Each structure stands twice: as C-alpha cells, then as structure tokens.
Amino acid sequence: MKNDSLVTMMFDNVLLQTEEYFPSYVYRLMQFANFMGASHFLDLLKMSSARQIGETLPRWAVVLATQNYSDENFTQIVDNNLLGQYWRSFIEESELDQFVAQQRSMRATGRVLFNAEKILLPFQSIKLCPACFDESVQAYGVGVWNAQHQSATSFVCHKHRQVLLQRPVSQFNGFEFSQSFFDRGAYVTPNITLFHRWLDFETQRIYELGVEAHREEVKLHKSVFMESSFYSHKPCLTSMKLNKQWRLSLSKYLAILYPHMKNEAERISSNTGLQASAIMRVESSVHPLLYLLFKFFYLYEFKP
C-alpha cells in the first residue's frame, strides 16, 4: 500500500471530533496504526517528533493540519482543538499569522508562540473529565479528551460540575508509548482551592467574551498595570518592591497549582522571562497563565 493511501485510510477511519484536543487525536491515530513504530508513523505524516505535548501551537500540529485540512478547517482546528479561543486574545493576529507562516515554511527555529512557554511547560498537566470521556464513548465509540479542559487555568468540567483529573505532561515523551496516554488510572484528582476556582472563573470569562472583546480587555488591563504609582521603567524603589512581591507570589501560586513541581516553583519564579515588566509590556504578547496570575496579584495581593 502506498504511503498516501495509508495516510488517507487513517484519516478516513479516525475522525477528529469537534471538541477533541489535537494531541490526543494524534495518539488515537497512533493507536489505529499500532502496527508501525513511532518514528515510522511520524515520518509517514511528515511530522517532527514532539519532545513534550502541551505547547500552545507546536510546529508538528501546524504541519499536520496544513497538509491534511483546508485553510478554513485549519482555523477551526486552532480554535476548537488547540484552544485558540482561549489564547488568541493574548497575542495580535499579525504576530500569530507570522508564526504560522514560519512553521509552515519550516523556517522556524523551534521558538514557541509565547516567550514564557518553555519555562512554564513542565508545570502543565493533561486533564480529563471521566463523565465527558464516557459520553464521547457512547457518541463516537471512542474516548475523547476535551480541548477546553486543557487550558492551563481550567480545573473544572462545567458541564458535569466535576473537578478535572490531571496528569503532568512530564510523564509523556512526545508521541512515543502512545498507549500510555489512554491509561485513565494514571490521572489523579487534584486538591482544588478557591484560587483554582478564581482562575477557572476567569477562564470561562475568556470563552464567553470571545477573542476580540477579551483582547481589548487585556490591552486595557496592561495599560492599567503600567500606571506610574505601580511601576516605573527606570530602576526605583517602586519597581524593586513590585518585582520582589511578584516573585514571591508567583512562587506561591505555582506551588499551589502544580504541587508535583513544588520544589521547582521558587527557582522558576526568579527567571527573568517571568518578571513583571515582561507581563505588563503593552506592545507584546503575554502567556495566558502569567497574565491571569499577575491579574490576581495586582487586584488582591500587591501592597504599595
């Protein structure tokens, strides 16, 4: 059988569902093609191997969607299957278009979409609602991982009002050992605090407002963050106080959200890429997790 025929057979038999998380779909494709090794599978689909899953818009996803779907479907995949409705409001469309063009032309250097993404990626988890999973089995004959559940600040399935089970992305080595992904017993129930629920509420607001409305809100908030009594571009006592408080708060936030990375939280919080000035810069994109954590800090914890 020719390679093109084999790829067509895979896509005809394993359909991407409307709300399915795109990495989990690739795991399902691998499960269907379990007669071949991981490297052969990736070569067949002309995909580069992912070192870790959980990146916002990795090259392999852009290449796979570009080669096998139309431009209109590519946009839908970004929004529905790669959480675009969650993160697109944190970046300008022109910057996103340039990033996608670089990935498609293979001129990219492996740079991630958001500057802080590589720093924060080890903290992330894959999430699962057992009730949604069971419903997808009944509806499609297969279990589907819901894409909206995978945002860094989602912790509850609002359809079933259940806390999402979690599994650290560090447990996955790219698309190797694909069967391990579907081991529901490896997903655990985390302890959810009011802090988690505040972040989850803000996440729901992002989806409800829509990309354009929330993008304008982000710009407004970043301008407010920059008011002079709160921050100065020049080294001064105000800026030093802000950065010190923010570093301590960020360490605390990460330890609460990702207890499996508690020992790393303090070290990571000192990284220059996570400084207040990088988050507050009006003209640049900001990682959604950092933005929401800083918003909480600004509203409830900063002491001038």
N, C-alpha and C positions, 0 to 999 in steps of 0.2 A: 504493500500500500504506500502511495506517495505521501510525503510529509504534509502537503497541502490538504490531501483527503483526510488524513488523520486529525489534523487541527480542526477541519470542518466538522468531522464526526464528534469531536469532543465538545465543540460549542453547540452543536445541534442537540446533544444529549444532556449536557449540563448547562442549564439556563441560569443566567444571572437574574436574581429576583429583585424587585423594585427597591426594597429597603435593605438589601444584603450588603454587609461590609465586604469591600472588594478583596482584601487579603484572604478572608475566609472563603470567598468564591474560588480563589486560586487553589486553596487547599482542597476544595471539592473537586476541581479539575484534576489535581494530582491523584486524588483518591480514585477517580474514574480511570486514570492512566497508570494504575499501580503496577503494570507490567513493565514499566520502564523506570530507570533511575532518575533521581532528581536533576542531575546535570543534563541528561538527555532531554528531559521534559522542558527545562528552561531553554535549551538550545532550540528545541522544536518551536517554541513560542517566541524565539528571538528576544528573550528576557535576560537581563543581568540578574545575578543572584542577590537577594536582599540579605544584608548582614543581620538586620533585625526588622521585624514588622512593627508598624505603629507610626512611621513617618507620615507627615501630612500629605504630600504629593510626590512619592518617590518616582524615580525615572522608570522603573520596571512597569509601574501602573500606567504611566503616560504612554509608554511604548505599546503595551498590550492593548489598551483601549483605543489608541490611534490606529493600530493595524487591523483591528477586528470589529470596530464600530464606526459609524459615520460621525461627522463633526457634531451634529445635533445630539446624538447619543453620548458622545464624549462629554459634553457639557452636563447632561443628565447624570452620567456616572460620577462626575466630580461632585455634583450637588447631593445626589441621593446615596451613593455608595462609598464616597470618600469624604463625607462630612463637609462638603463645600458650603452648605447652608450655615454651618457653624463657624468656619474660619475665614470665609471670603470677606467678611466685613472688617477684618483686621489688616487687610492688605489692599492696595489700589489695584484696579483691574489691569492697568497698563503694566504693573510690575508682575502680576500673575501671568499675563499673556507672554511677556518676555521670558519668564521662567519656563513656561510650557514649550515655547519655541526652541529654547536651548535644549530641553530634554528630548524633544522630537528630532532635532538635528544631530543629537549625540555630541554636541559641543560642550555640554555641561561638564563641570569638574567634580560632580558629586555633591555640590552645595545643596543644602536643604532649603525649603521655602522660607522658613523663619530662622533668623540668626541664632536664636537660643535653642533651637530644636535638638541639636546633637547633645547639648548639655542636659536637657530635660528628658530625652527619650528613655534612658534606663529606668526612670521613675514610673513610666506609664504601665498600664495594665490592659489586657483584653477583658471585656466584660460580657456577661451572659445573663439573660433573664430566662430561667427554666420554663416559665409559662409561655413566653414568646416562642421559645425553641419547640415546645410540644405543639403549639398551634401551627407552626410552619411545617412540621412533620405531617400533620393532618391535611394541610392545604397543598403542599408541594411534594410530599413524600420524602423530604429531606429536612434536616435541621438547619436553620439559618441564623447566623449571628447578625443582629440588628445593627445597622451602621450608626444610627443616632446614639446608641448606647456607648459607642467607643470614644466619644469626645472626652478630653482629659478631665472635664468638670461635670460629667454625668455620673450619678451614683444610684439613681432610682429609675425603675421602669414605671412611667406614669400611667401606662395602660393598665397594668396589673397591680400597681402600688406595692411593688416588691423591691427590696434592695438588690442591686445587681451583683452577681457573683463575679469575682475577679481572679485574674492570673497574670503575674508580671510578664511583660514582653521579653524580659531577660531569659525566660525559660524556652524561648523559641530561637532556633538558629536558622534564620532565613526560612526557606521553604523545604528544608530537609526534615526528615522524620514527620511527614505530613499527618500521619495517622494520630500522632500525639495531640494534635490540635483539638481533636474531637473528644478527648477524654474529659467528660463532664466532671468526673470525680476529682480532677486536678484544680478545679475552680472552687474558691472558698468564699464564704460570706464575710465581708469586712465589717468592722465596727464603724457605724455611721454617726457622726456628731451633728450639732446644729451648724457647724462650719461647713461640713459637706452639703448640708441641705441648702444653705445660703448660696453656695456655688451652683448647685443643681438648679435652684430657682432662677439664678442669673442666666444659666444656660438655656432654660426654657424661654426666657425673655428674648434671647438672641433669635431663636427659631420663630417666635411669634412676631417679632418686629420685622423680620426679613433683612436681607443683606444690605440694601441701600439705606434704610432707616437706621439700622444699627451702626453702619459705617459712619454716618453723620454724628451719631451719639458718641462714638469712640473719639472722633476728632474734637468734639466739644469737651469731653472729659479730659483729653490730653492737654487741651488749652487751659482748662481749669487747674490741672496738676501743675502747670508751669507758672502760676501766679507768684509774684516776687516774694511774698512773705513765706512761701512754702519752699521755694527752690531758687537758686541763682546759678547761672552758667559759670560764674567765677568762684574759685575756692573761697569759702567763707564759713562762718560758724553755722549758719542755717543749713547749708548743703552738707556739712560734716555730720550734723545732728540727724538730718534726713537719712543719709546713707547708712549710718550706724544703726538707727532704729529699723530701717527697712531690712538690712542684712539679718538682724536678729529675728525679726518677724518672719522673713522668708524661710529661714532655717526651721522655725517652729511650724509654719504652715506645711512645709514639705514632709516633716516628720509625722504630722497628723495624717496627711493624705496618703502617704506611702510608707507605712511602718516597716515594710520589708527593706527600705532604703534609709532607715533612720540614722545609721552611722555615717551615711554619706551626705545627709542634709546640710550639716554645718559647713562642710568643705565646699559643697556646690554653691551655697548661698554667698560665698565670697568671690565667686567668679565675676570678672569684670563685665561679661556679657549679660549679667543679670542685674546690673546696677540700676538705680532709679532713673538716671539720666537716659539710659538706653530705652527704657519703657516709656518715658514721658516725651521723647522726641516726636514732635508733631508730624514731621515730614516723612517719617519712616514707619515700616510695618512693625507690629509687635505680636509676639506669640500670645494666643488667647489665654492660656493658663496664667502667664505672667501678668497680663492686663487685669484679669479678674482678681488675682491675689493682691495686686497693687491697689486696685479699687477698694477692696475690703480694708486694706491697711490705711489708705487715705481717709476713708469715711469713718472708721471706728477705732483705730489704734494710734495713729500718729499724734504725738504730743509736741506742739511747737515750743 
